[in-house]
Every structure is written in structure tokens, then in C-alpha cells.
């Protein structure tokens, strides 16, 4: 039993924000039917290397990027530019509760697959559109990509080393505007499903990467609106808490430079840190006893802490700080992440039997539910792998009709 058993999602999205939303819905039990272009499919299928290697060690056509965002889905191919393909989609809409798309504003209307057209078929349909800038506003027709949105939405202005230390704008290492938009879209879909179940009324969800990016500014957005002061880049330091940043520690056994995250969140933790560091007087200094003072006088305090942190190695600091319950952490590369005992114990790597490879490791869903656990039914599907199955099962089409659609290149 899964929490979204009985919910069917027609997924006309591709790349990342939309597929991230529908992958989460699929993990929770929804039957997600991924609709792809015949012959090419989701753009990310070709976004490699790396590509999945088959059991013989040969590269396949399945890019790792695609595999990371499409588990637990079924794939069908359909040419939505053709009248026959549009008719198939409309037929499927009558058997679905959710429709997700991330086409440019106006494209779905050209195909007769916009919300107003489809709600006439299914009034309870939850229709989610994901675009760069939304369905309204002066930017509505622009193509919106994560990288550009990180810039336009202010994230790159607060990410990277301080300008006075030679820094400049820096994007985040993964496409966070896409990922957050996918997660907000998931919340919107679940909320709209609740409403549809109670009142039989569907609705259109208008999700925009830029809106999400602005919302993601969180405390920094609030800082600006409250103070009127424009925050800049702070490198690995926190804008509102000190000491909350990366510090260099003593070199590792091979003589390489080494680092540690120190994340002191309150005054009592700062006092504990000072005890561990052998400098209890710092916590008693009126300038540093409270966080407000530490933020105000960070230029004075941080160099003192930098000198202290260089006196011990990373393992020595981690052991002492963790024993004192002072928040801290290593900075792991991905090899270290996926071999970390906590990551392994929490099952954040799952193994799937893929049609092209008997054993495929992928990142797992982080959702843990005690009664309705996440699914592990389908590995990321091959292009069109389930077309005939879905058309038979959902629409009841006979085999000769399916063969005719193939001959006509509709599927």
C-alpha cells in the first residue's frame, strides 16, 4: 500500500523541474505515465556522459542525468504535434487525476491541451504548468533555465566568496531552482488533489522557477525587506550567525590543506566551543558573548578563531567538538558521501534491476513513512517501454489499433 495508490499522473514534462515533481509523486505511489517524443524522448536521455553501461560494460543510450529523475514511472511515446497524438492525450486525460507539463507559455493551447480545453473533459483534473517565469508578467514568453534564474533571482549575488577576497558570482553546484520548483509543485499538486477529492473541482497550478527562486532567498530575502540593505556574497560564512563557516585546520597526514565546517548556532554552543578550543575567555568577552556582537565584530573574532582552528587536525576537532555537542562537519566529496555509514544505514542508495543492467545503483527518495512507504516498482523506463501496455490497460485499445498508430508514427 502506498499513499497515492489510485492516482494516475499524465506527465508531459522533461528535463528536471517537472520530472522531479512527478518522480516524487511516483515514489509516493502514483501511476506516472511519462509522455515522450517518439524517437528522441526526454532531452536528458542524451545529457552525458556518463551513460549507463550494460552488463557487458558497453555504454547504452541512457544518460545518468535522466536516470536520476525518472524512477517509478512508465514511458509512452506520443507525437502531440499530430491530431491523432493530441486525441490520444485527451483520451488519457479522462483516466487521469493529474496533468503536468513544462512547455512554453501558449504551446499547450496550440495543441488543444491547455487547462481550459482539458478541464472540459475532466473537471476534477489537477493541471500543473511549470515554466521559467510563469503564465503572466512581462517575462512570461521567455525561456527560463535554472542557471539564468539563479542569476535573475538573486541567488548568485549571495553565492560565492566575498568580493574583497577576490570572489564573484557563483551558481550552486546542482540545479536548485529546478529542484525546489519541482518540490513546490509536488506540494501544490497534493494540495489540489485534496481539494478535488472533497469538491470534485480541479484547478490550474502555475509554477515558475523565478517565483520559487525568490521564495528560496529565505532569511536573506527577509533581511533585505526588513533592513533595506542589499546583502552580498559571504563565501562559506553565514550572514546572520558567527562562527558559522568553513575553517582551515592543521594539514592532513599527507601534508594537504584540510578544512572543517563549524556551525555554532547559539551563545551556549559558542561557550562550549571556546572551552574545547582552550580559549574560554572569548565567550566572556563582551564583544563576543552574544551572537549580535559576534556578527557585528566578525572581522575581529574570525581571525582569532582561524588561528585556533589551525592548531589541530580535522579528526581531532571532530572528535572533540562532537563530544561537546558543538555542531560541526567534514566536507565530503561524493565518493565519501556514498560510503558514509550514516548514508548507507539510511538506505540512500537503492539497487534496481534495469532492462539493460541487472544491478543499477541510484539515489533513493529521502521520504520515510511508517505506514505507506515509498515505492520501488520501476527503474527509470526505456523510451516508450510501456506504450502498448498503457494504451491497452488505460484506454482498452486493441492490438491492431496500436499497430496502426505505430505505422502512422503517432507513437
Legacy VTK file of the C-alpha trace (Angstrom):
# vtk DataFile Version 3.0
C-alpha trace
ASCII
DATASET POLYDATA
POINTS 411 float
0.000 0.000 0.000
1.249 3.476 -0.965
-0.189 6.857 -0.065
-1.042 7.819 -3.671
-2.436 4.446 -4.790
-5.195 5.093 -7.323
-3.800 8.424 -8.530
-2.724 8.493 -12.167
-0.477 11.276 -13.462
-0.027 12.173 -17.116
3.473 13.633 -17.267
4.314 15.782 -20.292
7.335 17.350 -18.624
11.001 16.870 -19.368
14.476 17.798 -18.124
14.362 18.411 -14.341
11.764 20.569 -12.550
8.734 18.695 -13.898
10.296 15.216 -13.762
11.452 15.899 -10.175
7.856 16.638 -9.213
6.451 13.578 -10.964
9.214 11.312 -9.653
8.222 12.285 -6.114
4.553 11.589 -6.897
5.598 8.237 -8.378
7.648 7.390 -5.290
4.529 8.033 -3.197
2.527 5.543 -5.229
1.043 7.459 -8.156
0.943 5.746 -11.552
3.017 8.240 -13.545
2.770 7.905 -17.307
5.691 9.775 -18.848
4.799 11.002 -22.343
7.862 11.404 -24.574
8.617 12.380 -28.153
8.890 9.366 -30.460
12.498 8.664 -31.395
14.184 11.132 -29.040
12.306 11.321 -25.748
13.252 13.453 -22.775
16.171 15.783 -23.576
18.146 14.441 -20.615
18.377 10.963 -22.130
21.294 12.338 -24.166
22.830 14.572 -21.492
26.003 12.608 -20.960
28.498 11.180 -20.419
28.226 9.401 -18.129
25.842 6.898 -19.678
24.562 3.684 -18.134
26.781 0.745 -19.013
25.102 -2.559 -19.775
26.141 -5.859 -18.201
28.837 -6.238 -20.861
30.355 -2.876 -19.930
29.201 -1.029 -23.048
27.656 2.440 -22.995
23.891 2.499 -23.571
21.722 5.417 -24.662
20.540 6.050 -21.071
22.294 9.096 -19.547
22.859 9.137 -15.797
21.130 12.537 -15.692
17.897 11.002 -16.997
18.169 8.015 -14.660
18.344 10.335 -11.649
14.915 11.914 -12.192
12.618 9.256 -13.638
12.305 6.215 -11.363
8.947 4.528 -10.756
7.438 5.859 -14.000
6.079 4.228 -17.138
7.142 5.685 -20.501
4.985 6.017 -23.586
5.784 7.818 -26.817
3.250 10.112 -28.470
3.560 12.810 -31.121
1.482 15.583 -29.579
2.047 17.759 -32.664
-0.236 15.426 -34.637
-4.044 15.450 -34.344
-4.016 11.715 -33.615
-1.483 12.197 -30.830
-3.494 15.036 -29.324
-6.579 12.840 -29.378
-4.698 10.101 -27.524
-3.630 12.566 -24.839
-7.192 13.805 -24.428
-8.409 10.237 -24.074
-5.775 9.589 -21.406
-6.738 12.773 -19.553
-10.165 11.288 -18.947
-8.479 8.493 -16.998
-6.035 10.655 -15.010
-6.276 12.878 -11.967
-3.129 14.960 -12.601
-1.545 16.525 -15.690
1.969 18.016 -15.515
3.639 19.957 -18.333
6.560 22.331 -18.716
6.131 23.635 -22.262
6.499 27.303 -23.166
3.527 29.516 -22.395
0.939 29.044 -25.147
2.302 25.780 -26.576
-0.295 23.588 -24.894
-3.110 25.801 -26.219
-1.790 25.350 -29.770
-2.146 21.609 -29.302
-5.564 21.864 -27.672
-4.044 20.526 -24.452
-4.268 23.653 -22.278
-6.098 23.646 -18.959
-9.318 25.194 -20.282
-9.555 22.556 -23.008
-8.781 19.604 -20.754
-10.987 20.612 -17.828
-13.928 20.330 -20.228
-13.032 16.640 -20.470
-12.180 16.155 -16.792
-13.481 18.921 -14.465
-11.608 17.441 -11.476
-8.250 17.486 -13.273
-5.275 18.957 -11.388
-3.251 20.639 -14.132
0.276 21.824 -13.217
2.257 24.081 -15.554
5.958 24.630 -14.816
7.764 27.417 -16.650
10.695 29.725 -16.083
8.667 32.857 -15.374
5.026 31.837 -15.034
1.883 32.300 -17.107
1.712 36.080 -16.528
4.076 39.046 -16.445
6.480 40.669 -18.919
8.843 37.662 -18.944
6.140 35.016 -19.487
7.287 34.119 -23.027
10.987 33.888 -22.178
12.690 30.530 -21.949
13.661 30.092 -18.300
16.594 27.889 -17.365
17.902 27.167 -13.897
21.260 28.866 -14.468
19.669 32.107 -15.686
17.081 32.035 -12.915
19.773 31.602 -10.246
21.197 34.863 -11.592
17.974 36.803 -12.149
16.517 35.608 -8.848
19.428 36.855 -6.737
20.949 33.539 -5.680
24.255 34.136 -7.479
24.569 37.553 -5.838
24.830 35.858 -2.438
26.724 32.724 -3.508
30.498 32.695 -3.807
33.463 34.212 -1.992
33.350 37.805 -0.769
34.227 40.376 -3.403
37.003 41.835 -1.249
38.614 38.376 -1.192
38.544 38.044 -4.958
35.155 36.403 -5.247
32.498 36.774 -7.907
29.065 35.423 -8.818
28.803 31.657 -8.395
25.985 29.298 -9.244
25.096 26.436 -6.936
26.590 23.075 -7.958
23.210 21.467 -8.710
20.136 22.995 -10.384
18.443 24.111 -7.181
15.855 26.396 -8.824
14.641 23.407 -10.852
14.696 21.076 -7.855
12.913 23.445 -5.475
10.308 24.241 -8.135
9.710 20.518 -8.563
9.219 20.107 -4.825
6.912 23.141 -4.521
4.960 21.774 -7.500
4.592 18.455 -5.671
3.134 20.264 -2.659
0.757 22.190 -4.921
-0.406 19.045 -6.684
-1.058 17.203 -3.420
-2.991 20.177 -2.051
-5.065 20.483 -5.225
-5.771 16.738 -5.185
-7.154 17.092 -1.663
-9.473 19.868 -2.869
-10.540 17.873 -5.931
-11.361 14.836 -3.819
-13.530 16.913 -1.479
-15.322 19.100 -4.012
-14.853 17.474 -7.425
-13.183 20.643 -8.679
-9.797 20.638 -10.357
-7.553 23.651 -10.838
-4.567 25.070 -12.703
-1.276 25.318 -10.777
1.061 27.964 -12.192
4.638 27.207 -11.026
7.555 29.431 -12.049
11.253 28.904 -11.434
11.767 32.621 -10.763
8.961 32.730 -8.179
10.496 29.739 -6.439
13.986 31.215 -6.555
12.763 34.440 -4.936
10.975 32.427 -2.225
14.179 30.410 -1.676
16.054 33.533 -0.634
14.506 32.854 2.777
16.291 34.759 5.555
18.332 36.813 3.081
15.180 37.988 1.346
13.721 38.886 4.724
16.972 40.622 5.711
16.708 42.886 2.682
12.986 43.636 3.048
13.345 44.434 6.750
16.590 46.418 6.629
16.684 47.811 3.106
20.324 46.733 2.893
21.382 44.594 -0.063
23.306 41.520 1.151
26.389 40.459 -0.750
28.402 37.281 -1.040
29.776 35.916 2.210
31.689 32.897 0.939
31.306 29.997 3.328
30.225 32.250 6.189
26.657 32.773 7.415
25.103 36.217 7.024
23.388 36.157 10.438
25.379 33.772 12.653
29.048 33.745 13.770
31.031 31.469 13.824
29.162 29.527 11.159
31.557 28.845 8.307
34.413 26.758 6.931
37.727 26.921 8.759
41.106 25.618 7.668
42.567 23.163 10.180
46.001 21.533 10.533
47.187 19.656 7.409
46.234 16.021 6.929
48.851 13.229 7.317
49.955 13.722 3.700
50.536 17.422 4.298
47.496 18.559 2.304
45.387 21.503 3.418
42.289 20.379 5.278
39.018 22.028 6.276
36.124 21.737 8.688
32.649 23.241 8.973
31.973 24.904 12.314
28.263 25.695 12.759
27.777 27.408 16.114
24.079 28.230 16.294
23.689 29.933 19.690
25.575 31.508 22.573
25.788 28.374 24.717
27.310 26.445 21.803
29.851 29.235 21.375
30.823 28.915 25.038
31.239 25.151 24.617
33.364 25.690 21.520
35.607 28.117 23.377
36.103 25.573 26.150
37.058 22.880 23.625
39.380 25.301 21.840
41.124 26.219 25.073
40.019 29.854 24.850
37.151 30.244 27.379
37.935 33.940 27.703
36.455 34.595 24.254
32.990 33.573 25.432
33.270 36.007 28.334
34.405 38.916 26.182
31.506 41.409 25.946
32.131 41.778 22.216
31.606 38.077 21.530
29.378 36.726 24.303
26.195 37.133 22.231
25.600 36.397 18.562
24.689 40.015 17.757
28.137 41.082 18.882
29.878 38.260 17.054
28.121 39.237 13.822
28.955 42.881 14.350
32.606 42.186 15.195
33.208 39.161 12.977
36.223 40.900 11.395
37.871 40.881 14.816
36.727 37.465 16.042
37.149 35.285 12.950
40.946 35.771 12.583
41.310 34.703 16.226
39.288 31.566 15.530
41.228 30.850 12.345
44.457 30.758 14.343
42.899 28.415 16.914
41.467 26.059 14.295
44.856 25.576 12.613
46.268 24.088 15.818
44.526 20.682 15.438
43.722 18.224 12.674
40.249 17.563 11.339
39.825 14.218 13.159
40.958 15.830 16.422
38.500 18.696 16.061
35.609 16.430 15.005
36.099 14.127 17.988
36.349 16.973 20.499
33.530 19.085 19.095
31.112 16.191 18.657
31.772 15.072 22.235
30.904 18.594 23.404
27.825 18.651 21.132
29.098 21.602 19.130
27.727 21.341 15.538
30.485 20.642 13.044
31.113 18.530 9.991
33.535 17.283 7.392
33.412 18.385 3.756
32.979 15.162 1.782
33.402 14.501 -1.895
30.776 12.249 -3.489
32.849 9.107 -3.061
32.959 9.843 0.649
29.238 10.684 0.722
28.160 7.377 -0.772
30.436 5.384 1.514
29.410 7.285 4.647
27.983 4.860 7.247
25.038 7.156 8.015
24.118 7.485 4.338
24.339 3.713 3.916
22.356 2.975 7.089
19.577 5.307 5.939
19.307 3.479 2.619
20.103 6.486 0.441
21.447 4.183 -2.253
18.970 1.730 -3.790
19.643 -1.032 -6.295
17.344 -1.625 -9.263
17.048 -4.334 -11.902
17.198 -2.348 -15.150
16.377 -3.877 -18.570
19.917 -3.042 -19.721
21.724 -3.828 -16.478
20.926 -6.383 -13.825
22.075 -4.197 -10.941
21.809 -0.409 -11.094
22.554 1.803 -8.084
20.602 5.060 -7.837
19.995 7.677 -5.170
16.880 6.850 -3.122
13.963 9.026 -2.122
14.624 10.670 1.258
10.990 10.299 2.345
10.474 7.886 5.254
6.884 6.917 6.074
5.895 4.371 8.717
2.685 3.077 7.097
2.843 3.901 3.383
6.491 3.585 2.326
7.758 4.909 -0.990
7.588 2.628 -3.995
10.363 0.773 -5.701
8.459 -0.675 -8.646
10.008 0.547 -11.893
13.571 1.555 -12.738
13.762 4.641 -14.983
11.991 3.414 -18.121
13.392 2.932 -21.596
11.938 5.265 -24.208
8.379 4.102 -24.950
8.863 0.930 -22.939
5.246 0.881 -21.734
3.397 2.420 -24.706
1.456 -0.669 -25.740
0.840 -1.689 -22.123
-0.635 1.684 -21.161
-2.798 2.010 -24.260
-4.241 -1.464 -23.684
-4.666 -1.099 -19.924
-5.838 2.508 -19.613
-7.670 3.068 -22.908
-8.545 -0.507 -23.827
-7.106 -0.154 -27.341
-6.853 -3.396 -29.327
-3.508 -4.552 -30.699
-4.385 -3.752 -34.312
-5.179 -0.141 -33.390
-1.868 0.156 -31.523
-0.002 -1.246 -34.535
-1.735 1.273 -36.800
-0.675 4.121 -34.518
2.907 2.873 -34.765
2.734 2.714 -38.558
1.362 6.278 -38.608
4.278 7.356 -36.359
1.863 8.728 -33.759
3.539 6.543 -31.123
LINES 1 412
411 0 1 2 3 4 5 6 7 8 9 10 11 12 13 14 15 16 17 18 19 20 21 22 23 24 25 26 27 28 29 30 31 32 33 34 35 36 37 38 39 40 41 42 43 44 45 46 47 48 49 50 51 52 53 54 55 56 57 58 59 60 61 62 63 64 65 66 67 68 69 70 71 72 73 74 75 76 77 78 79 80 81 82 83 84 85 86 87 88 89 90 91 92 93 94 95 96 97 98 99 100 101 102 103 104 105 106 107 108 109 110 111 112 113 114 115 116 117 118 119 120 121 122 123 124 125 126 127 128 129 130 131 132 133 134 135 136 137 138 139 140 141 142 143 144 145 146 147 148 149 150 151 152 153 154 155 156 157 158 159 160 161 162 163 164 165 166 167 168 169 170 171 172 173 174 175 176 177 178 179 180 181 182 183 184 185 186 187 188 189 190 191 192 193 194 195 196 197 198 199 200 201 202 203 204 205 206 207 208 209 210 211 212 213 214 215 216 217 218 219 220 221 222 223 224 225 226 227 228 229 230 231 232 233 234 235 236 237 238 239 240 241 242 243 244 245 246 247 248 249 250 251 252 253 254 255 256 257 258 259 260 261 262 263 264 265 266 267 268 269 270 271 272 273 274 275 276 277 278 279 280 281 282 283 284 285 286 287 288 289 290 291 292 293 294 295 296 297 298 299 300 301 302 303 304 305 306 307 308 309 310 311 312 313 314 315 316 317 318 319 320 321 322 323 324 325 326 327 328 329 330 331 332 333 334 335 336 337 338 339 340 341 342 343 344 345 346 347 348 349 350 351 352 353 354 355 356 357 358 359 360 361 362 363 364 365 366 367 368 369 370 371 372 373 374 375 376 377 378 379 380 381 382 383 384 385 386 387 388 389 390 391 392 393 394 395 396 397 398 399 400 401 402 403 404 405 406 407 408 409 410
